[in-house]
Amino acid sequence: MDAVYKKIEVVGTSAESVTDAIQKAVAKASQTVKNLSWFEVTEIRGRIENGQVGQYQVTVKIGFKVED
């Protein structure tokens, strides 16, 4: 059966890793959006504090199936 999907864009952050930032973004989106199907990382950046990586910031597009 054919389906229609919609995309949203969110930014996840983490002091630990890029992977953790992605997981946080998807987990938070899943609290308010149903039928999440896939994600696409479109941008990775971060904040530098005292010459060290202080925070990872990851822009994620998340696709979900539009209900009938």
RASULHU-V664345 format. One record per residue. RES is the residue in one small letter. SS is DSSP state (~ for helix, > for strand, _ for the rest). OMEGA is omega in degrees with one decimal (* if undefined). D_LAST is the distance of its C-alpha to the last C-alpha in Angstrom with 2 decimals. Layout:
BEGIN
[[RES,SS,OMEGA,D_LAST] [RES,SS,OMEGA,D_LAST]]
END
This chain:
BEGIN
[[m,_,179.3,11.95] [d,_,-178.8,11.18] [a,_,175.1,8.96] [v,_,-178.1,9.03] [y,>,176.0,11.05] [k,>,178.5,12.80] [k,>,169.9,16.38] [i,>,178.4,18.49] [e,>,178.9,22.24] [v,>,176.7,24.37] [v,>,176.2,28.03] [g,>,178.6,29.29] [t,>,178.4,32.98] [s,>,172.9,35.46] [a,_,-174.2,39.21] [e,_,-173.6,39.03] [s,_,174.4,37.24] [v,~,179.8,34.58] [t,~,179.2,32.77] [d,~,178.2,32.87] [a,~,177.0,31.51] [i,~,-178.4,28.48] [q,~,178.6,27.91] [k,~,178.9,28.24] [a,~,-179.3,25.76] [v,~,-179.4,23.04] [a,~,-179.5,23.93] [k,~,178.7,23.85] [a,~,-177.9,20.49] [s,~,178.4,19.03] [q,_,-176.1,20.33] [t,_,-178.1,17.97] [v,_,179.6,14.98] [k,_,171.9,12.68] [n,_,176.8,11.92] [l,>,-175.4,14.98] [s,>,-175.1,15.78] [w,>,174.5,18.94] [f,>,-179.6,21.58] [e,>,176.6,24.15] [v,>,-177.6,27.47] [t,>,-178.0,28.49] [e,>,174.1,31.60] [i,>,177.1,34.13] [r,>,179.5,36.83] [g,>,178.7,38.88] [r,>,178.9,41.52] [i,>,178.6,45.17] [e,>,178.2,47.41] [n,_,177.4,51.12] [g,_,-179.4,50.77] [q,>,173.5,48.12] [v,>,-179.1,44.34] [g,>,-178.9,43.31] [q,>,173.2,39.53] [y,>,179.0,36.91] [q,>,-174.6,34.05] [v,>,174.8,31.10] [t,>,-175.1,28.38] [v,>,169.5,25.17] [k,>,-178.2,21.97] [i,>,-179.7,19.07] [g,>,177.3,15.88] [f,>,-178.2,12.60] [k,>,176.3,9.23] [v,_,-179.2,6.60] [e,_,177.3,3.79] [d,_,*,0.00]]
END
